[in-house]
C-alpha cells in the first residue's frame, strides 16, 4: 500500500452523493502539490493494495481479516491442537492383530457327504460363516475358556488368561455381571471383515496388551473352527442314525420284494421271461395287425354280399373288373350289333340271323356262369375271413394273458431292483459318513494366525496431532471470518465502498512514520478541558508525514470539486458519533487550506468545543455571542499563531440551546458574512447521529466531508448519517474520509528518492 493518499475516483458522476463526487484519479506527489492543471488531470494507475481486480481485492480482504483476528485464530488453533495432543497422549495404546481364515465351499473336505464340489463358495455361505464368528455363544466360550471374566480384559495377565480353561456348558443360563461386562467389551473390541473378492475372512480382537490381543484372536479362530467341526460332526452323526433306521426299513422291503418276485416266477413258470420280453411284445403287435386285417376283409366282403339283395351282380367290382367277364361282355355286345345289322338286311328268320342269335345265347350262358363262379368265390372268401378273425381273436386273448403276466413280473422286478439300489446307496453313504467323522476334516482353515504386534495399531499420535493442527487452523480461519461477519465496524476503504457504493474514499493514517497504534495509545497525549485528546497539528508538527500528505491530498480533492465552475467555499466536516477524528480533520484541513488563501475555521460544536484549544489560542467568545447578537463577527474572530491566514471562530460562552442557535436564521447570516471575508470556511459540527446541528449546517454549506474512524464507526451509523443528509437536501458530499486507518503506503518508505518523514 502506498504512503501517499490514494484517491480512488472513477470516471463519471455518482448521483447518490454529489455530481462532483466522481472525479478523475489524480496523483499526489509526496511532499509537493500539483504543479499544473495538466498534471492534476493526468490519470494514474491505482496504488498497490487497491487494485481494480475483484479477485485480488477479495484475497486482500481475506488476508486483512486474518491479520486483524490473528490472535483469536492462533488461540483457537493452539487450543484445538493442544486438546487433541493431550487427548492422544492420554489414550492407552491399542493392539489389533489380525488372523485370516479361508472358507472353502461345502463338500471341499477330503471326505464329505456332499461330494467334492470345489468350484467356489457362494457369497451367502461365506457371509453366514462371517456372522457365525460374531455369535454370542462362541464369544462366551472364548471368554470362559480364557477366564476373561475373572480379570480386567484390557489389563489381563497374558500368562493367566490360558490357565485352567473351562468351556461353557450351558450358554442359555443367566450370565454373571462379570460375564456380561466381558461380553460387551469383547463385542466392542472384535472386528470381522470379509473380502468379497476371495474366500478369506479377517478376524481381529483389540486389547491394550499385545500378547493378550494375539492370544484372544487366535483362540477365537481356533474355537470357531472347532465349533464348526463339532456342529458338522453332530449333523453327520444325526444323519447316520437316520440313514441307519431308513436302511433297516429298506432292507426289509428289499427282502419282501425279492421273495414276491421268486414266488411269482415259480407260480407262473416265467423264470426266463426277462430275456424274451421283446419277442413277446413283437408277437403281440403282429397278432394285433393280423386281427385288424382279418376284420377289415370280413367287413368288406360282408358289405359286398349284402349289396346283392335287389342289386344286379354286374355292379360288384369283383365281377366288373374280371377279365373273362369283360371279354365275354365285349363279344356279346359285338354279336348283338351284328344281329341288329343282319336282321335289318335279311330279316328275323334268315339263317344268318338265326346263327348270330345262337352265338349270342351261348355267350350269355358263359357270362352268367362266370358271374356265378365269382359269387361263389366271394362267399368262400367271406367264410374264410370269418374263420381267420375268430382265430386271431383267440390268439390275441392268449397273448394278452401272457402280457398281463409279464407286466406283473416287470412290476415286481422293478420294485425289487429299486429296493436293492436304494439299499446299496444308503449303505454307501453311511460308510462315507463314518469315514468323514473319523478323518476330522474341515472346510475352514487358518491361513494366517495373529502375531504379537511390536507397534500399537492406534492411536496414531502424529496423524492425530496433524489433524488437530489442521482442524484448529481451519477452525481459526472460520472463527476469524465469523467474528468479522459479526463485527459491523468499518476498517478499510473497501468496507465503505461496499457499504455505501462510493467510488472515492480518502484515507488518513494519523499514526506517524514508524509508530504503531499501540505506541501512539501508550503516549501521554495532551488532553483538552473536555477530556478529549488534543488533536495533532499534522500540518505543523509532522508536515512531511503520511498523514500530512493525506490531508494535503484531501485539500486538493476539495479544491478540484467544482460546483458552478467554482470550488466549494464552505466546507462542513461531520461524523456519525464522537471520537472519530472530526475535529482533528477540521483543524488540519483548515491549516492546509490557509496555505492557499484566507481561511476561517468555525467551531460549531457548541456542546464540546475543542478547536481553540487544539490551535493553542484563547477564544472566550464566538458563535453563541454572534447568534445572541451581543457581539459582531469581527469581535469574536481570533487569529491563529501558526498561520496568519487562519482565523478561528470559537463556540463562545453565551447562554442558549445549541440546537436552536444553530438552526436559527442568524446562522445563515453568519455564514454569509464569513463568505464575504474568507476564501475558505471550515465548519466543525456536532456528531450527526446525536444532535441535529449537522443537518441544519449541511444546508448552509457548499460541500460536506463525512469522517469515519477505522475500527470505531459502524456501517449502520455511516448509512444513517448519509440518510439524514439526503433527507434534509444537504450540500453534496465531496469526500468520505476514513480516519486512523492502516497506513496505505506500507512498504513504500521512499518516493522519487526522498524519504518520508515521520
Phi, psi and omega per residue, in radians:
X1 nan 2.377 -3.050
X2 -1.295 2.639 3.067
X3 -1.211 -0.600 -3.102
X4 -1.362 2.813 -3.132
X5 -1.236 2.371 3.114
X6 -1.808 2.068 3.093
X7 -1.677 1.624 -3.127
X8 -1.461 1.570 3.138
X9 -2.100 2.332 3.128
X10 -1.605 2.927 3.090
X11 -1.294 2.587 -3.136
X12 1.710 -2.859 -3.057
X13 -2.216 2.678 3.112
X14 -1.932 1.757 -3.077
X15 -1.152 -0.213 -3.104
X16 -1.249 -0.574 -3.075
X17 -2.036 -0.976 -3.040
X18 -2.768 2.641 3.098
X19 -1.215 -0.317 3.133
X20 -1.840 0.128 -3.051
X21 -1.210 -0.546 3.079
X22 -1.641 2.100 -3.082
X23 -2.350 2.786 3.043
X24 -1.086 2.543 3.111
X25 -1.178 2.345 3.141
X26 -2.094 2.575 -3.137
X27 -1.726 2.094 3.112
X28 -1.729 1.950 -3.095
X29 -1.320 2.369 -3.075
X30 -1.064 2.174 3.035
X31 1.465 0.106 -3.123
X32 -2.632 2.630 3.100
X33 -1.525 -3.141 3.116
X34 -1.198 2.423 -3.078
X35 -1.519 -0.613 3.119
X36 -2.730 2.999 -3.077
X37 -1.171 -0.561 3.124
X38 -1.128 -0.703 -3.140
X39 -1.183 -0.610 3.134
X40 -1.184 -0.624 -3.077
X41 -1.494 0.008 -3.089
X42 -1.383 2.086 3.126
X43 -1.195 2.595 3.095
X44 -2.240 2.925 3.104
X45 -1.363 2.605 3.098
X46 -1.070 2.554 -3.136
X47 -1.219 2.734 3.103
X48 -1.026 2.484 -3.114
X49 1.693 -0.315 3.112
X50 -2.260 0.793 -3.115
X51 -1.207 2.705 -3.119
X52 -1.400 -0.166 -3.138
X53 -1.223 2.067 -3.091
X54 -1.065 -0.680 -3.125
X55 -1.124 -0.746 3.123
X56 -1.098 -0.685 3.133
X57 -1.144 -0.721 3.120
X58 -1.100 -0.726 3.118
X59 -1.134 -0.719 3.130
X60 -1.143 -0.674 3.126
X61 -1.130 -0.729 3.103
X62 -1.073 -0.751 3.124
X63 -1.120 -0.711 3.114
X64 -1.101 -0.696 3.115
X65 -1.085 -0.796 3.121
X66 -1.129 -0.628 3.141
X67 -1.210 -0.607 3.137
X68 -1.270 -0.588 -3.078
X69 -1.929 0.525 -3.068
X70 -1.160 -0.544 -3.142
X71 -1.148 -0.798 3.118
X72 -1.121 -0.768 3.141
X73 -1.106 -0.762 -3.140
X74 -1.129 -0.741 3.136
X75 -1.101 -0.735 3.128
X76 -1.133 -0.790 -3.135
X77 -1.093 -0.764 3.131
X78 -1.142 -0.678 -3.138
X79 -1.125 -0.773 3.126
X80 -1.145 -0.803 -3.137
X81 -1.084 -0.739 3.137
X82 -1.150 -0.703 3.129
X83 -1.112 -0.785 3.129
X84 -1.118 -0.706 -3.135
X85 -1.119 -0.798 3.140
X86 -1.118 -0.766 3.124
X87 -1.095 -0.666 3.125
X88 -1.173 -0.738 -3.141
X89 -1.174 -0.525 -3.133
X90 -1.393 -0.268 3.135
X91 -1.271 2.386 3.078
X92 -1.307 2.523 3.114
X93 -1.153 2.450 -3.136
X94 -2.076 2.233 3.111
X95 -1.843 2.295 -3.048
X96 -2.329 1.322 3.111
X97 -1.238 2.806 -3.081
X98 -2.177 2.431 3.001
X99 -2.135 2.549 -3.098
X100 -2.137 2.353 3.081
X101 -2.117 2.562 3.098
X102 -1.885 2.262 -3.114
X103 -1.886 1.908 3.091
X104 -1.443 2.802 3.122
X105 -1.141 2.691 3.110
X106 -1.014 2.371 -3.120
X107 1.614 0.058 -3.123
X108 -1.489 0.010 3.110
X109 -1.206 2.945 3.128
X110 -1.059 -0.780 3.055
X111 -2.183 2.223 -3.094
X112 -2.592 2.547 3.072
X113 -1.225 -0.352 -3.099
X114 -1.619 -0.027 -3.138
X115 1.451 2.896 -3.126
X116 -1.471 1.675 -3.093
X117 -2.102 1.122 -3.038
X118 -1.615 1.053 3.125
X119 -1.980 0.471 3.070
X120 1.899 2.228 3.123
X121 -1.387 2.507 3.113
X122 -1.257 2.673 -3.134
X123 -1.122 -0.600 3.133
X124 -1.129 -0.689 -3.117
X125 -1.172 -0.766 -3.139
X126 -1.158 -0.688 3.101
X127 -1.127 -0.630 3.081
X128 -1.108 -0.736 3.105
X129 -1.129 -0.679 3.092
X130 -1.105 -0.661 3.091
X131 -1.225 -0.584 3.088
X132 -1.114 -0.511 3.087
X133 -1.149 -0.372 -3.140
X134 -1.753 0.307 -3.113
X135 -1.227 2.385 3.139
X136 -1.134 -0.596 3.138
X137 -1.112 -0.775 3.085
X138 -1.111 -0.712 3.132
X139 -1.078 -0.752 3.126
X140 -1.135 -0.624 3.093
X141 -1.100 -0.727 3.102
X142 -1.137 -0.763 -3.130
X143 -1.069 -0.754 -3.103
X144 -1.298 -0.561 3.113
X145 -1.206 -0.733 -3.122
X146 -1.576 -0.002 -3.132
X147 0.987 0.734 3.133
X148 -1.238 -0.345 3.096
X149 -1.402 -0.168 -3.120
X150 -1.681 -0.184 -3.128
X151 -2.458 2.674 3.092
X152 -0.981 2.216 -3.000
X153 -1.085 -0.851 -3.068
X154 -1.319 -0.331 3.124
X155 -2.024 0.439 -3.073
X156 -1.168 2.597 3.084
X157 -1.273 2.115 -3.081
X158 -1.107 -0.354 -3.128
X159 -1.666 -0.086 -3.128
X160 -1.837 -0.251 -3.039
X161 -1.247 -0.413 -3.083
X162 -1.782 0.115 -3.110
X163 -1.435 2.496 3.082
X164 0.813 1.138 -3.127
X165 -1.170 2.535 3.081
X166 -2.421 2.300 -3.105
X167 -1.620 2.695 3.103
X168 -1.242 2.192 3.133
X169 -1.572 -0.526 -3.120
X170 -2.615 1.656 -3.079
X171 -1.247 -0.239 3.136
X172 -1.397 -0.175 3.131
X173 -1.214 2.701 3.117
X174 -1.042 2.446 -3.125
X175 -1.518 2.595 3.057
X176 -1.321 2.801 3.090
X177 -0.986 -0.671 3.125
X178 -1.133 -0.695 3.113
X179 -1.179 -0.678 3.077
X180 -1.061 -0.767 3.124
X181 -1.128 -0.791 3.131
X182 -1.105 -0.679 3.115
X183 -1.105 -0.750 3.136
X184 -1.114 -0.813 -3.127
X185 -1.131 -0.698 -3.131
X186 -1.095 -0.779 -3.125
X187 -1.149 -0.562 3.091
X188 -1.270 -0.523 -3.078
X189 -1.561 -0.293 -3.074
X190 -1.477 2.478 3.092
X191 -2.439 2.131 3.141
X192 -2.055 2.134 3.107
X193 -2.236 2.528 -3.127
X194 -2.036 2.303 3.076
X195 -1.473 1.955 -3.064
X196 -1.207 -0.328 -3.112
X197 -1.568 -0.040 -3.125
X198 -2.545 -2.967 3.120
X199 -1.863 0.435 -3.102
X200 -1.690 2.484 3.038
X201 -2.145 2.207 -3.133
X202 -1.701 2.257 -3.114
X203 -2.104 2.311 3.090
X204 -2.568 2.479 3.063
X205 -2.263 2.167 -3.069
X206 -1.602 2.590 3.089
X207 -2.758 2.848 3.141
X208 -1.363 -0.355 3.116
X209 -1.807 2.184 -3.087
X210 -1.124 -0.602 3.140
X211 -1.194 -0.738 3.114
X212 -1.102 -0.752 -3.125
X213 -1.056 -0.801 3.141
X214 -1.155 -0.720 -3.116
X215 -1.141 -0.763 -3.122
X216 -1.161 -0.716 -3.134
X217 -1.104 -0.818 -3.137
X218 -1.168 -0.639 3.109
X219 -1.135 -0.714 3.113
X220 -1.055 -0.763 -3.132
X221 -1.154 -0.788 -3.107
X222 -1.110 -0.744 -3.123
X223 -1.239 -0.512 3.058
X224 -1.132 -0.798 3.128
X225 -1.130 -0.737 3.133
X226 -1.132 -0.730 3.129
X227 -1.146 -0.685 3.096
X228 -1.101 -0.707 3.116
X229 -1.133 -0.732 -3.131
X230 -1.115 -0.744 3.122
X231 -1.096 -0.738 3.101
X232 -1.146 -0.693 -3.120
X233 -1.140 -0.696 3.091
X234 -1.134 -0.693 3.108
X235 -1.109 -0.704 3.123
X236 -1.144 -0.702 -3.138
X237 -1.131 -0.772 3.107
X238 -1.089 -0.707 3.105
X239 -1.121 -0.684 -3.130
X240 -1.138 -0.743 3.124
X241 -1.119 -0.726 3.117
X242 -1.147 -0.712 3.115
X243 -1.142 -0.607 3.134
X244 -1.144 -0.721 3.092
X245 -1.137 -0.743 3.100
X246 -1.123 -0.619 -3.127
X247 -1.125 -0.683 3.109
X248 -1.091 -0.775 3.122
X249 -1.112 -0.739 -3.112
X250 -1.182 -0.598 3.110
X251 -1.132 -0.718 3.126
X252 -1.109 -0.763 3.118
X253 -1.141 -0.634 3.117
X254 -1.114 -0.742 3.128
X255 -1.130 -0.734 3.128
X256 -1.102 -0.717 -3.141
X257 -1.125 -0.721 -3.135
X258 -1.152 -0.704 3.126
X259 -1.158 -0.719 3.124
X260 -1.119 -0.680 3.122
X261 -1.148 -0.720 3.140
X262 -1.141 -0.748 3.128
X263 -1.113 -0.709 3.133
X264 -1.124 -0.767 3.109
X265 -1.082 -0.672 -3.129
X266 -1.205 -0.722 -3.112
X267 -1.215 -0.687 -3.060
X268 -1.640 -0.217 3.134
X269 1.147 0.677 -3.087
X270 -2.124 0.788 -3.111
X271 -1.135 -0.447 -3.102
X272 -1.837 0.232 -3.067
X273 -1.198 -0.373 -3.108
X274 -1.076 -0.567 -3.113
X275 -1.422 -0.404 -3.063
X276 -1.833 0.346 -3.076
X277 -1.133 -0.667 -3.136
X278 -1.213 -0.650 3.139
X279 -1.128 -0.743 3.099
X280 -1.077 -0.657 -3.136
X281 -1.173 -0.715 3.135
X282 -1.172 -0.705 3.121
X283 -1.113 -0.686 3.141
X284 -1.122 -0.662 3.116
X285 -1.190 -0.729 -3.129
X286 -1.156 -0.723 3.088
X287 -1.092 -0.712 3.125
X288 -1.118 -0.664 3.115
X289 -1.156 -0.803 -3.130
X290 -1.111 -0.685 3.124
X291 -1.095 -0.753 3.138
X292 -1.130 -0.669 3.127
X293 -1.165 -0.723 3.137
X294 -1.130 -0.743 3.104
X295 -1.092 -0.684 3.138
X296 -1.154 -0.766 3.128
X297 -1.105 -0.774 -3.120
X298 -1.106 -0.738 -3.121
X299 -1.154 -0.658 -3.125
X300 -1.177 -0.821 -3.140
X301 -1.122 -0.661 3.139
X302 -1.125 -0.653 3.122
X303 -1.184 -0.638 3.103
X304 -1.148 -0.769 -3.114
X305 -1.177 -0.622 3.108
X306 -1.160 -0.479 -3.128
X307 -1.314 -0.241 -3.137
X308 -1.241 -0.338 -3.127
X309 -1.235 1.821 3.103
X310 1.416 0.145 -3.107
X311 -2.199 2.429 3.126
X312 -1.096 2.486 -3.114
X313 -1.240 -0.287 -3.123
X314 -1.200 -0.236 3.140
X315 -1.416 -0.216 -3.139
X316 -1.211 2.390 -3.141
X317 -1.119 -0.533 3.139
X318 -1.139 -0.580 -3.115
X319 -1.444 -0.825 -3.078
X320 -1.159 -0.489 -3.123
X321 -1.623 -0.007 -3.122
X322 -1.290 2.278 -3.093
X323 -1.105 -0.644 -3.122
X324 -1.167 -0.769 3.125
X325 -1.101 -0.684 -3.120
X326 -1.158 -0.697 -3.126
X327 -1.201 -0.753 3.134
X328 -1.145 -0.675 -3.141
X329 -1.138 -0.689 3.137
X330 -1.140 -0.777 -3.137
X331 -1.132 -0.718 -3.119
X332 -1.096 -0.649 3.138
X333 -1.192 -0.671 3.140
X334 -1.155 -0.732 -3.120
X335 -1.137 -0.722 3.135
X336 -1.123 -0.594 3.092
X337 -1.181 -0.705 3.114
X338 -1.141 -0.700 3.123
X339 -1.041 -0.758 -3.121
X340 -1.127 -0.685 -3.116
X341 -1.238 -0.753 -3.116
X342 -1.179 -0.724 3.136
X343 -1.068 -0.602 -3.136
X344 -1.251 -0.482 -3.073
X345 -1.614 -0.850 -2.981
X346 -1.836 -0.320 -3.101
X347 1.761 3.136 -3.007
X348 -1.405 -0.566 -3.018
X349 -1.589 0.115 -3.106
X350 -1.251 2.532 -3.112
X351 -1.033 -0.703 3.119
X352 -1.068 -0.683 -3.137
X353 -1.164 -0.711 -3.137
X354 -1.143 -0.651 -3.141
X355 -1.128 -0.816 3.138
X356 -1.121 -0.588 -3.140
X357 -1.181 -0.694 3.120
X358 -1.099 -0.707 3.106
X359 -1.099 -0.695 -3.135
X360 -1.149 -0.695 3.135
X361 -1.143 -0.689 3.124
X362 -1.091 -0.782 3.140
X363 -1.112 -0.601 -3.139
X364 -1.177 -0.720 3.113
X365 -1.092 -0.713 3.113
X366 -1.118 -0.708 -3.123
X367 -1.146 -0.693 3.132
X368 -1.173 -0.711 3.132
X369 -1.103 -0.708 3.138
X370 -1.126 -0.697 3.128
X371 -1.140 -0.704 3.123
X372 -1.112 -0.665 3.100
X373 -1.090 -0.741 -3.136
X374 -1.125 -0.677 3.122
X375 -1.135 -0.682 3.122
X376 -1.117 -0.700 3.112
X377 -1.102 -0.683 3.138
X378 -1.136 -0.714 3.115
X379 -1.138 -0.674 3.120
X380 -1.126 -0.748 3.118
X381 -1.098 -0.674 3.128
X382 -1.085 -0.749 3.136
X383 -1.114 -0.723 -3.141
X384 -1.156 -0.649 3.129
X385 -1.138 -0.679 3.087
X386 -1.104 -0.740 -3.123
X387 -1.148 -0.746 -3.140
X388 -1.142 -0.621 3.113
X389 -1.127 -0.762 3.126
X390 -1.104 -0.672 3.128
X391 -1.135 -0.753 -3.131
X392 -1.145 -0.640 3.117
X393 -1.120 -0.732 3.120
X394 -1.152 -0.693 3.103
X395 -1.156 -0.662 3.115
X396 -1.126 -0.645 3.106
X397 -1.126 -0.709 3.106
X398 -1.154 -0.761 -3.140
X399 -1.137 -0.634 3.116
X400 -1.096 -0.711 3.093
X401 -1.078 -0.734 3.114
X402 -1.131 -0.677 3.130
X403 -1.177 -0.610 3.084
X404 -1.113 -0.762 3.090
X405 -1.096 -0.704 3.141
X406 -1.125 -0.714 3.122
X407 -1.101 -0.746 3.098
X408 -1.078 -0.705 3.129
X409 -1.127 -0.756 3.136
X410 -1.099 -0.699 3.124
X411 -1.079 -0.811 3.113
X412 -1.112 -0.634 -3.129
X413 -1.173 -0.767 3.140
X414 -1.122 -0.732 3.121
X415 -1.077 -0.710 3.126
X416 -1.161 -0.784 3.135
X417 -1.117 -0.730 -3.139
X418 -1.108 -0.748 3.116
X419 -1.092 -0.684 -3.142
X420 -1.171 -0.789 3.141
X421 -1.119 -0.753 3.119
X422 -1.100 -0.707 3.109
X423 -1.087 -0.783 -3.137
X424 -1.132 -0.694 3.141
X425 -1.149 -0.796 3.127
X426 -1.123 -0.655 3.110
X427 -1.116 -0.665 3.103
X428 -1.153 -0.723 3.133
X429 -1.143 -0.659 3.103
X430 -1.103 -0.704 3.103
X431 -1.124 -0.745 3.128
X432 -1.132 -0.708 3.109
X433 -1.079 -0.704 3.116
X434 -1.118 -0.715 3.125
X435 -1.146 -0.745 -3.141
X436 -1.102 -0.673 3.120
X437 -1.177 -0.595 -3.120
X438 -1.348 -0.561 -3.096
X439 -1.314 -0.383 -3.133
X440 0.983 0.612 3.092
X441 -1.419 2.680 -3.109
X442 -2.451 2.643 3.095
X443 -1.580 0.063 3.075
X444 -2.037 2.218 -3.135
X445 -2.495 2.702 -3.125
X446 -1.477 2.229 3.090
X447 -1.867 -0.311 -3.139
X448 -2.720 1.932 -3.140
X449 -1.451 2.717 3.124
X450 -1.248 2.381 3.118
X451 -1.937 2.840 3.120
X452 -1.318 2.045 -3.073
X453 -1.369 2.509 3.080
X454 -1.544 -0.509 -3.090
X455 -2.087 2.353 3.129
X456 -1.104 2.582 3.129
X457 -1.258 -0.649 3.080
X458 -2.680 2.753 0.118
X459 -1.450 2.712 3.035
X460 -1.560 1.621 -2.976
X461 -1.090 -0.826 -3.136
X462 -1.074 -0.755 -3.139
X463 -1.140 -0.740 3.140
X464 -1.108 -0.746 3.128
X465 -1.123 -0.722 3.110
X466 -1.090 -0.757 3.103
X467 -1.122 -0.682 3.094
X468 -1.068 -0.748 3.096
X469 -1.106 -0.752 -3.130
X470 -1.119 -0.818 3.134
X471 -1.116 -0.720 3.114
X472 -1.096 -0.725 3.122
X473 -1.124 -0.822 3.112
X474 -1.097 -0.706 3.097
X475 -1.122 -0.678 3.082
X476 -1.087 -0.710 3.094
X477 -1.109 -0.755 3.120
X478 -1.100 -0.718 3.120
X479 -1.079 -0.694 3.125
X480 -1.087 -0.773 -3.130
X481 -1.243 -0.568 3.064
X482 -1.136 -0.783 3.099
X483 -1.085 -0.687 3.128
X484 -1.156 -0.660 3.123
X485 -1.163 -0.606 3.120
X486 -1.425 -0.301 3.133
X487 -1.506 2.018 -3.122
X488 -1.644 0.113 -3.132
X489 -1.328 2.635 3.135
X490 -1.616 2.315 -3.095
X491 -2.185 -0.520 -3.061
X492 -2.251 2.828 3.061
X493 -1.028 -0.558 3.129
X494 -1.122 -0.574 3.092
X495 -1.074 -0.729 3.121
X496 -1.166 -0.714 -3.128
X497 -1.101 -0.742 3.115
X498 -1.217 -0.532 -3.102
X499 -1.321 -0.777 -3.024
X500 -1.905 -0.216 -3.059
X501 1.282 0.445 -3.095
X502 -1.377 2.728 3.100
X503 -1.755 -0.370 -3.040
X504 -2.277 2.204 3.065
X505 -2.399 2.121 3.104
X506 -1.606 2.523 -3.085
X507 -2.020 2.265 3.105
X508 -2.052 1.744 3.067
X509 -1.411 1.643 -3.039
X510 -1.210 -0.260 3.122
X511 -1.366 2.346 -3.087
X512 -1.364 3.091 -3.093
X513 -1.130 2.197 3.103
X514 1.471 -0.047 3.140
X515 -1.788 2.468 3.050
X516 -1.780 2.958 -3.126
X517 -1.102 -0.694 3.129
X518 -1.139 -0.644 3.128
X519 -1.164 -0.740 -3.127
X520 -1.137 -0.698 -3.139
X521 -1.172 -0.449 -3.120
X522 -1.425 -0.290 3.134
X523 -1.266 2.581 3.095
X524 -1.499 1.413 -3.133
X525 -1.262 2.567 3.106
X526 -1.097 2.538 -3.119
X527 -1.960 2.575 3.058
X528 -1.451 3.036 -3.131
X529 -1.107 -0.521 -3.137
X530 -1.455 0.090 3.098
X531 1.608 -0.181 -3.134
X532 -1.386 2.583 3.083
X533 -1.094 2.507 3.128
X534 -1.240 2.260 -3.122
X535 -1.121 2.551 3.076
X536 -1.331 2.301 3.035
X537 -1.544 1.431 -3.003
X538 -1.159 -0.556 -3.119
X539 -1.298 -0.118 3.093
X540 -2.041 -0.872 -3.084
X541 -1.320 -0.667 -3.079
X542 -2.331 1.249 -3.029
X543 -1.128 -0.719 -3.060
X544 -1.718 0.282 3.108
X545 -1.336 2.950 3.105
X546 -1.104 -0.632 3.109
X547 -1.160 -0.673 3.087
X548 -1.093 -0.750 3.091
X549 -1.082 -0.656 3.129
X550 -1.109 -0.751 3.141
X551 -1.152 -0.684 3.100
X552 -1.146 -0.630 3.102
X553 -1.151 -0.707 3.080
X554 -1.081 -0.704 3.110
X555 -1.057 -0.736 3.107
X556 -1.094 -0.754 -3.138
X557 -1.081 -0.724 -3.135
X558 -1.142 -0.731 -3.119
X559 -1.200 -0.493 3.134
X560 -1.424 -0.292 -3.131
X561 -1.422 1.591 -3.043
X562 -1.599 2.459 3.048
X563 -2.223 2.185 -3.058
X564 0.994 0.732 3.111
X565 1.130 0.261 3.133
X566 -2.293 2.481 3.063
X567 -1.208 2.707 3.129
X568 -1.127 2.461 -3.115
X569 -1.769 -0.722 -3.107
X570 -1.842 2.062 -3.121
X571 -1.952 2.197 3.098
X572 -1.835 2.169 3.118
X573 -1.843 2.081 -3.115
X574 -2.247 2.824 3.038
X575 -2.542 2.700 -3.125
X576 -1.082 -0.810 -3.075
X577 -2.338 -3.063 -3.138
X578 -1.430 2.822 3.063
X579 1.269 0.384 -3.109
X580 -1.877 0.154 3.045
X581 1.552 0.314 -3.136
X582 -1.126 -0.823 -3.106
X583 -1.172 -0.690 3.105
X584 -1.049 -0.792 3.130
X585 -1.148 -0.708 -3.132
X586 -1.080 -0.808 -3.107
X587 -1.121 -0.831 -3.098
X588 -1.233 -0.561 3.069
X589 -1.172 -0.683 3.087
X590 -1.131 -0.706 3.096
X591 -1.091 -0.668 -3.135
X592 -1.213 -0.789 3.135
X593 -1.158 -0.485 3.140
X594 -1.147 -0.346 3.099
X595 -1.305 -0.226 -3.102
X596 -1.990 -0.122 3.134
X597 2.990 3.016 -3.134
X598 -1.111 2.263 -3.045
X599 -2.314 2.496 3.069
X600 -2.210 2.246 3.053
X601 -1.828 2.202 -3.066
X602 -1.899 2.125 3.098
X603 -1.540 1.579 -3.107
X604 -1.576 0.094 3.060
X605 -1.520 1.473 -3.026
X606 -1.227 -0.250 -3.117
X607 -1.584 -0.457 -3.081
X608 -2.571 1.374 -3.107
X609 -1.272 2.587 -3.137
X610 -2.782 -0.110 -3.083
X611 -1.199 -0.776 -3.105
X612 -1.078 -0.770 3.134
X613 -1.183 -0.577 3.103
X614 -1.126 -0.640 3.138
X615 -1.490 -0.142 3.097
X616 1.331 0.548 3.125
X617 -2.135 2.807 3.123
X618 -1.730 2.110 3.135
X619 -2.272 1.616 -3.096
X620 -1.463 -0.344 -3.131
X621 -2.195 2.751 -3.106
X622 -3.007 -2.378 -3.027
X623 -1.050 -0.738 -3.106
X624 -0.972 -0.764 -3.115
X625 -1.200 -0.679 -3.132
X626 -1.173 -0.794 -3.124
X627 -1.231 -0.451 3.067
X628 -1.455 -0.052 3.111
X629 1.048 0.563 3.027
X630 -1.676 -0.314 3.121
X631 -2.526 2.751 3.095
X632 -1.562 2.988 -3.114
X633 -1.101 -0.779 -3.080
X634 -1.118 -0.458 -3.098
X635 -1.330 -0.419 -3.081
X636 -1.762 -0.179 3.129
X637 -1.262 2.396 -3.139
X638 -2.202 2.333 3.125
X639 -1.452 2.472 3.103
X640 -1.431 2.490 -3.114
X641 -1.326 -0.367 -3.071
X642 -1.300 -0.756 -3.090
X643 -2.358 2.308 -3.131
X644 -1.198 -0.417 -3.118
X645 -1.432 -0.026 -3.069
X646 -1.847 2.211 3.071
X647 -2.108 2.699 -3.086
X648 -2.174 2.365 2.942
X649 -2.049 1.880 -3.074
X650 -1.293 -3.088 -3.129
X651 -1.334 -0.574 -3.125
X652 1.523 3.083 -3.077
X653 -2.271 0.081 3.139
X654 -1.175 2.612 -3.130
X655 -1.235 2.794 3.128
X656 2.517 2.602 3.132
X657 -1.314 2.162 -3.014
X658 -1.008 -0.782 -3.114
X659 -1.093 -0.711 3.124
X660 -1.174 -0.639 3.124
X661 -1.169 -0.780 -3.084
X662 -1.156 -0.681 -3.092
X663 -1.511 0.080 3.139
X664 -1.367 2.898 3.119
X665 -1.205 -0.370 3.121
X666 -1.147 -0.477 3.131
X667 -1.167 -0.670 3.094
X668 -1.122 -0.710 3.094
X669 -1.124 -0.659 3.139
X670 -1.107 -0.758 3.138
X671 -1.135 -0.667 3.123
X672 -1.105 -0.704 3.108
X673 -1.150 -0.693 3.137
X674 -1.165 -0.602 3.094
X675 -1.029 -0.606 -3.104
X676 -1.294 -0.362 -3.033
X677 -1.844 -0.376 -3.016
X678 -2.264 2.666 3.103
X679 -1.438 -0.612 3.117
X680 -2.296 2.457 3.109
X681 -2.283 2.112 3.127
X682 -1.933 2.156 -3.103
X683 -1.936 2.147 3.048
X684 -1.665 1.980 -3.007
X685 -1.797 2.912 3.041
X686 -1.269 2.810 3.135
X687 -0.984 2.423 -3.028
X688 -1.186 -0.712 -3.031
X689 -1.425 -0.242 -3.120
X690 -1.684 -0.579 -3.061
X691 -2.396 2.848 -3.134
X692 -1.607 0.058 -3.083
X693 -1.062 -0.758 -3.088
X694 -1.098 -0.668 3.129
X695 -1.144 -0.665 3.115
X696 -1.175 -0.683 -3.116
X697 -1.307 -0.459 -3.080
X698 -1.134 -0.466 3.115
X699 -1.369 -0.305 -3.126
X700 -1.641 -0.286 -3.069
X701 -1.537 2.913 3.066
X702 -1.583 -0.598 3.141
X703 -2.536 2.724 -3.131
X704 -2.147 2.376 3.041
X705 -2.011 2.095 3.139
X706 -1.727 2.230 -3.076
X707 -1.954 2.301 3.004
X708 -2.246 2.696 -3.103
X709 -1.940 2.285 -3.140
X710 -1.083 2.237 3.133
X711 1.438 -0.015 -3.130
X712 -2.128 -0.922 -3.103
X713 -1.245 2.369 3.115
X714 -1.716 2.827 3.133
X715 -1.143 -0.671 -3.137
X716 -1.123 -0.745 -3.137
X717 -1.152 -0.638 3.127
X718 -1.193 -0.741 3.091
X719 -1.095 -0.721 3.134
X720 -1.102 -0.675 3.102
X721 -1.068 -0.804 -3.135
X722 -1.154 -0.614 3.101
X723 -1.146 -0.685 3.119
X724 -1.140 -0.688 3.128
X725 -1.159 -0.705 3.109
X726 -1.178 -0.559 -3.111
X727 -1.180 -0.453 -3.118
X728 -1.816 0.191 -3.134
X729 0.941 0.963 -3.084
X730 -1.309 3.070 3.025
X731 -1.128 2.734 -3.114
X732 -1.110 2.514 3.071
X733 -1.455 1.970 -3.085
X734 -1.701 -0.313 -3.117
X735 -2.533 2.379 2.904
X736 -1.949 2.045 -3.013
X737 -1.969 2.203 3.043
X738 -1.748 1.929 -3.046
X739 -1.593 2.621 3.071
X740 1.056 0.471 3.091
X741 -1.370 2.923 3.110
X742 -1.111 2.504 -3.083
X743 -0.980 2.000 -3.110
X744 -1.259 -0.125 -3.119
X745 -1.804 0.475 -3.141
X746 -1.030 2.247 3.115
X747 1.596 -0.140 3.139
X748 -2.076 1.383 -3.061
X749 -1.505 -0.246 3.099
X750 -2.245 2.641 -3.128
X751 -2.539 2.081 -3.104
X752 0.951 0.612 3.049
X753 1.513 -0.027 -3.109
X754 -1.922 2.272 3.122
X755 -1.450 2.373 -3.129
X756 -1.407 2.246 -3.104
X757 -1.348 2.573 3.110
X758 -1.526 nan nan
